Amino acid sequence: MEHRVIQYSLDGEFIKVWENARRAAQSNTDSDAIIRLVMNGGFPKKSPNYQWRYFSENYPKKIGKYQQYKTPQPFSRSDDTIAEIDWKGNTVATYRDTAEAAEKSGFSQSYICNVLAGRIRHPKRRFRRI
């Protein structure tokens, strides 16, 4: 089923109402796939040339300015130092992150992450963020 679409400039100014995404793509530089992706809340790999919305009877004549989607950065912690603690509570070694702890301690990185999260208890060694 085809839906009517509304075309806005990147600054949010109303341009035109189109019969469907295919017709809009034939007259513009955005493809119908990009138009549908943007209307469904997705972010195209390249910046679109227009903003697109599904048609509604009381559509706004002006919307917000286009915000370029930024790829999320991997989560990192500034306090990612890991301490390896023996069964007596003494610090055996410190590592700058879980990757280094896995490399030098002989345990897998996922195992260390599970110990840190409290999902696994190791009888002789513990890991703790410091």
Residue pairs with C-beta under 8 A, 6 or more apart in sequence:
2 19
2 20
2 21
2 22
3 20
3 21
3 54
3 55
4 17
4 18
4 19
4 20
4 54
4 55
5 17
5 18
5 20
5 21
5 24
5 35
5 39
5 52
5 53
5 54
5 55
6 14
6 16
6 17
6 18
6 52
6 53
6 54
6 55
6 59
7 14
7 15
7 16
7 17
7 18
7 24
7 28
7 50
7 51
7 52
8 14
8 15
8 50
8 51
8 52
8 53
8 63
9 15
9 50
9 51
10 48
10 49
10 50
10 51
10 65
10 66
11 65
11 66
12 51
12 62
12 63
12 64
12 65
12 66
13 62
14 59
14 60
14 61
14 62
15 50
17 55
17 59
18 24
18 27
21 32
21 35
21 36
21 39
21 52
22 32
24 30
24 32
24 35
24 52
25 31
25 32
25 35
28 49
28 50
29 49
30 38
30 48
30 49
30 50
30 52
34 44
34 48
35 52
37 43
37 44
38 44
38 48
38 51
38 52
39 52
39 53
39 54
43 69
47 66
47 68
48 66
51 63
51 66
53 59
53 63
77 129
79 129
79 130
80 96
80 97
80 98
80 129
81 94
81 95
81 96
81 97
81 129
81 130
82 94
82 95
82 96
82 97
82 98
82 100
82 101
82 112
82 116
82 127
82 128
82 129
82 130
83 91
83 93
83 94
83 95
83 127
83 128
83 129
83 130
84 91
84 92
84 93
84 94
84 95
84 101
84 105
84 125
84 126
84 127
85 91
85 92
85 125
85 126
85 127
85 128
86 92
86 124
86 125
86 126
87 123
87 124
87 125
87 126
92 125
93 104
93 105
94 130
95 101
95 104
95 105
98 109
98 112
98 113
98 116
99 109
101 107
101 109
101 112
101 127
102 108
102 109
102 111
102 112
105 112
105 125
107 115
107 125
111 120
112 127
114 120
115 121
115 122
115 126
115 127
116 127
116 128
116 129
